[in-house]
Amino acid sequence: MDQQELQKRVEAFLADLNLPSFIIFGFKQDEKEFGFIASYRQMPSNVAIKGLTWALHDFVSKLP
């Protein structure tokens, strides 16, 4: 599945939730590369930034 198809599926998933939402999705493209998809649905940018900041802090705090 290519990145464009994944983007469509992620956007459909958010639409099915029928909630203001956003998602950042990372995936392995091949042996050496990873891809990322971001999708926002009716989410104010300041709220998305707050969520991304929280997620980054949480991720970094769990690094070995």
C-alpha positions as CSV (number, residue, x, y, z in Angstrom):
1,M,0.0,0.0,0.0
2,D,1.5,3.4,-1.0
3,Q,1.5,6.6,1.1
4,Q,-1.4,8.1,-0.9
5,E,-3.7,5.1,-0.2
6,L,-2.7,5.2,3.5
7,Q,-3.5,8.9,3.7
8,K,-7.0,8.2,2.3
9,R,-7.6,5.4,4.8
10,V,-6.5,7.6,7.7
11,E,-8.8,10.4,6.6
12,A,-11.7,8.0,6.2
13,F,-11.0,6.6,9.7
14,L,-11.2,10.1,11.2
15,A,-14.4,10.9,9.2
16,D,-15.9,7.6,10.5
17,L,-15.2,8.7,14.1
18,N,-17.3,11.8,13.4
19,L,-15.3,13.8,16.0
20,P,-13.0,16.8,15.7
21,S,-9.6,14.9,15.7
22,F,-6.1,14.6,14.4
23,I,-3.6,11.8,13.9
24,I,0.0,11.4,13.2
25,F,0.8,7.9,11.8
26,G,4.3,6.5,11.2
27,F,5.0,3.4,9.2
28,K,7.8,1.4,7.7
29,Q,8.0,2.0,3.9
30,D,10.9,-0.4,3.2
31,E,14.1,-1.7,4.9
32,K,15.6,1.8,5.3
33,E,12.8,4.3,5.2
34,F,9.8,5.3,7.3
35,G,6.9,7.4,6.2
36,F,4.6,9.7,8.1
37,I,1.0,10.8,7.6
38,A,-0.8,13.6,9.3
39,S,-4.5,14.2,9.1
40,Y,-6.6,16.9,10.8
41,R,-10.4,16.9,10.9
42,Q,-12.1,20.0,12.4
43,M,-9.3,20.4,14.9
44,P,-8.2,23.9,16.0
45,S,-4.5,24.3,15.3
46,N,-3.7,25.4,18.9
47,V,-5.3,22.1,20.2
48,A,-3.4,20.0,17.7
49,I,-0.1,21.7,18.7
50,K,-0.8,21.1,22.4
51,G,-1.5,17.4,21.6
52,L,1.6,17.1,19.5
53,T,3.7,18.7,22.2
54,W,2.3,16.3,24.8
55,A,3.0,13.3,22.5
56,L,6.5,14.4,21.8
57,H,7.2,14.9,25.5
58,D,5.7,11.5,26.4
59,F,7.8,9.8,23.7
60,V,11.0,11.4,24.7
61,S,10.5,10.7,28.4
62,K,10.2,7.0,27.6
63,L,13.5,6.7,25.6
64,P,16.1,4.5,27.2
